[in-house]
Amino acid sequence: MRAFVVTGPGVAAVQEVPEPTARPGEVIVEVTRVGVCGTDVEFFVGDMEYLRSGHATYPIQLGHEWCGVVREVGDGVDPAWLGRRTTGDTMLGCGRCRRCLAGLHHVCEDRFEVGIRGGFPGALAERIAYPARYLHPLPDAVDDVAGAMVEPAGNALRSVDAAALRPGDRVLVAGPGTIGLLVALFARSRGADVHLLGRSERSRRFAADLGLDQVWTRQTLPGGPWDAVVDASNSPDMPGLAVDLVEPGRNVVFIGLATVPTPVDSRDLLLKDVTAVGILGGSFGLDGAIAAFADGSVDPRPLVAATVGLEDAAAVLAGERPEGAGAGPKVHVDPRR
């Protein structure tokens, strides 16, 4: 089958690779849509931390934001999965360790991360083998565009939950990229007064087009109070600023990740009685994201600017905008093309 494989920094191609087979407990999914993520870009350019820590090596088959149709089931898998549309968790725990048994599989020391960690092949391919216990079915009301947005939306929903927002609370979301915009949309759906902080005029304009019209730069940012601050940026100075801006006794959420250390003074947290929450993965937000997409309270589809084939994935990872692309921050790949 065809798969997109990165073999080194800036070096990638569509290759013919062996068809996956379903081992006991696994299914084979025909992939219908894959989102290109900032993590994929980091692997493509060689900046991803896992390459330095040894949790990932080249060659790597990317793709962790996906949806598809179950075409085969392995031994021990309910045959009712056959033909069902689905997406799945990125974080695959061992299922045996103390963390997994406590329901914290997403921080399992021996976890795989689909298309990211431990050599588990990602979804930038025609088919993938995947453990059935981590599948999440998609209802008909969630199309393939939205289906491939469930994974980032799970991260965003977890961030909104961690912010502990009440209706009418003023929340500042730093970084109007895919995750930041989804955070803003989920927060708005819960009745929060949502503000966005961004550097790029293009991203700020797109946010306004989504109806998120309280969009600021550092220079124009109004005064608080900020009942929660969600840092969805990659700016190394934003975590400290977030702690400085948030109201005492409230929550700061870190979902963005810089490529360099980002110091936060613990004295600022302590003296303001601030709760700081880090979000790793969307595992516990996937079902909620699917439900929000299905009932229409959040619509992620305007964020998708274009859909391309596997052969165009390298250009997208290199930063090229597909011809005719819309203004949204996300590009999807359809491996069937």
Order of alpha helices (4+ residues) and beta strands (2+ residues): beta-beta-beta-alpha-alpha-beta-beta-beta-beta-alpha-beta-beta-beta-alpha-alpha-beta-alpha-beta-alpha-beta-beta-alpha-beta-alpha-beta-alpha-beta-alpha-beta
